[in-house]
């Protein structure tokens, strides 16, 4: 059987190659700033290319974890609030308890906004990586 | 399960014609797709030419299953305010998918989760096998509730015996998948999202128009509030556990992941996911509204454990004559669209996994696998009776959250993961979560802490699976694959096709 565009062997994309041409210059400019973020002496001959990919992964992961932690805290927070502070459900709006409005309607816009903000920030991270890799 | 109402002849005729229309339209779109798709690549991932809006509609269509269409309203009738967490979890689960999985997985160029395991750990065929088996189990666990939903819907709306629904769904799914593969499935799914939305919007509007002026303001305020607050809710542990299961379970669902391979780039995969968030949010407002109406007008279903029928019975409670019958028929059509779309998505990924594992991924192998993938769940569904749909699906989410989710999250983001660690974590998650769920089914619903722990295992089994994966990987740190840096670059470096 023939698979046209994908095989089990992963092929790196173009940017690392393009980026490799710019290598020496980039090491000088960027390495000292975030050197503390590198795992200690994993590979001494660690190229700049790898360094920038690691930086990109780290910034994307930090961003994703921040949004996820915020979401989780919000959900678990609301959940505990409803259990330990039932006053919220005594307040009514159109004869439906406030807690029903919050859970049934109010959560969705928050989730969408979180998604939009993340999307923009993630694209920005990638943009930064691209501009660095092009020199 | 017994059917609550004796359906009149007109009502049955209308419901059956709605069912026939949905099935025929689905198959017509599939045949239209047949003319386009010819190669194996078409068959699996629609050649990656699907646009974000199409793809998002298709993902929405695929994701909104029996549990969403019938189960959410049913769960709100059954457990009141706690039921509201399910649609939130289903939607927020997509956000997690966007955050951690969407773009990297698209860039990995894998077709299925086992493919991802292979790309990440070339030298471990055992890990690939294990993920294949897990995918097969998860898909079957997920298809069976769809079949139960089909049996319930058809027997309530038309009085036909329980096996007819599953057989209809299985036949239509087999025909659509066999005729065009993923390409036609994408069209079918996209159509079915909008159809499902319409099938709930129309009855909701009619029912609200009818229900709102029925009582005077003061009386309404009193009774509505009293009834909403009277329903038993779940305790804090159960609720948190369900939230975790839904948040982390979504990103391990095989039929959801396969959709992302049809995006052209990582960035479009993200855009698609944001659109999906909007589509899901819009949809879930409807079953929520209908669930509230269900508490008011069909509260007795909660006592009989027949809450999944809420949406099907509501039109008959609030309206009379042809209008009620027509609305019921629309709901039946929408429900079948839900069963068909989710089942065909699952069958595509299940057949993909089986054919790659046992038939070297040929088109013929894919066809044989498709038939295998649909036949067994029909048999299981006919032989067993249904749990609450949303609850059954919640259990599947707990299982994926304890198995596939740690593999994907750590595989994508943690370079020190080793094949041994992944295998240990997968086994731990599968065994602990699977055992406690299967014990939990047989336990009565009593308010003891260990019963809660067994019935809702996600809150402890997900962290446990992550921990085992991390600890074992740390212990076998020499076994980190040589090509990890290259694979990580493949997953995370932005796509070159976008000229910047």
Contacts between the chains, C-beta under 8 A, distances in Angstrom:
chain1	res1	chain2	res2	distance
A	1	B	40	6.1
A	1	B	360	5.9
A	1	B	361	5.1
A	1	B	362	5.0
A	1	B	363	8.0
A	2	B	40	6.9
A	3	B	40	6.7
A	3	B	41	6.5
A	3	B	361	7.6
A	4	B	39	7.0
A	4	B	41	4.9
A	5	B	41	6.8
A	5	B	48	7.8
A	5	B	109	7.5
A	6	B	109	4.2
A	6	B	110	7.7
A	6	B	111	7.3
A	8	B	115	7.7
A	8	B	118	5.8
A	8	B	119	6.8
A	8	B	122	7.2
A	9	B	122	8.0
A	10	B	108	7.4
A	10	B	109	7.1
A	10	B	119	5.3
A	10	B	483	7.5
A	10	B	486	6.6
A	10	B	487	5.5
A	10	B	490	4.7
A	11	B	490	7.4
A	12	B	486	5.6
A	12	B	489	5.2
A	12	B	490	5.5
A	12	B	493	7.3
A	13	B	107	7.6
A	13	B	489	7.5
A	13	B	490	6.7
A	13	B	493	5.3
A	13	B	495	6.6
A	13	B	496	5.1
A	14	B	496	3.7
A	15	B	493	5.2
A	15	B	494	7.0
A	15	B	496	5.8
A	16	B	489	5.7
A	16	B	493	6.4
A	49	B	489	8.0
A	50	B	485	5.6
A	50	B	489	7.7
A	53	B	485	7.5
A	53	B	488	6.5
A	53	B	489	4.7
A	53	B	492	6.4
A	53	B	493	6.1
A	54	B	488	7.9
A	56	B	492	5.7
A	56	B	493	7.1
A	57	B	413	7.1
A	57	B	488	6.3
A	57	B	492	4.9
A	60	B	492	6.6
A	61	B	413	5.2
A	64	B	99	4.0
A	64	B	100	5.4
A	67	B	95	7.7
A	67	B	99	5.6
A	68	B	96	6.2
A	68	B	99	5.5
A	68	B	100	7.4
A	71	B	92	6.2
A	71	B	95	6.4
A	71	B	96	7.8
A	71	B	247	7.8
A	72	B	247	7.1
A	75	B	88	7.2
A	75	B	92	6.9
A	75	B	243	5.4
A	75	B	247	7.8
A	76	B	240	5.9
A	76	B	243	7.0
A	79	B	85	7.5
A	79	B	236	6.7
A	79	B	239	5.3
A	79	B	240	6.2
A	79	B	243	6.9
A	80	B	236	6.5
A	82	B	81	7.3
A	83	B	235	7.8
A	83	B	236	4.8
A	83	B	239	8.0
A	89	B	81	7.5
A	89	B	229	6.7
A	92	B	221	7.2
A	92	B	225	6.1
A	95	B	220	6.0
A	95	B	221	3.6
A	95	B	222	7.8
A	95	B	224	4.8
A	95	B	225	5.5
A	96	B	224	6.5
A	96	B	225	7.3
A	96	B	228	6.6
A	96	B	292	7.3
A	97	B	81	7.8
A	97	B	225	6.6
A	97	B	228	6.0
A	97	B	229	6.6
A	99	B	81	6.1
A	100	B	81	6.3
A	100	B	84	6.9
A	100	B	228	6.3
A	100	B	292	7.5
A	103	B	81	6.6
A	103	B	84	3.9
A	103	B	85	6.9
A	103	B	88	6.5
A	104	B	84	5.2
A	104	B	285	7.6
A	104	B	288	4.6
A	104	B	292	7.7
A	105	B	285	6.7
A	105	B	288	7.7
A	107	B	88	4.9
A	107	B	91	7.8
A	107	B	92	7.7
A	108	B	88	7.7
A	108	B	91	6.3
A	108	B	281	3.6
A	108	B	284	7.0
A	108	B	285	7.5
A	109	B	281	7.5
A	111	B	88	7.8
A	111	B	91	5.5
A	111	B	92	5.5
A	111	B	95	5.4
A	111	B	277	6.0
A	111	B	281	6.8
A	112	B	274	7.4
A	112	B	277	5.1
A	112	B	278	5.7
A	112	B	281	6.1
A	114	B	95	6.0
A	115	B	94	8.0
A	115	B	95	5.4
A	115	B	98	5.6
A	115	B	273	7.0
A	115	B	274	4.7
A	115	B	277	4.7
A	116	B	274	5.9
A	118	B	95	7.8
A	118	B	98	6.5
A	118	B	99	6.0
A	119	B	98	7.2
A	119	B	270	5.1
A	119	B	271	6.9
A	119	B	273	7.9
A	119	B	274	5.3
A	122	B	103	7.2
A	122	B	270	6.5
A	123	B	267	6.3
A	123	B	270	7.5
A	126	B	267	7.5
A	126	B	494	4.0
A	127	B	500	6.8
A	129	B	493	7.3
A	129	B	494	6.4
A	130	B	494	6.0
A	130	B	500	5.0
A	131	B	500	7.8
A	134	B	500	8.0
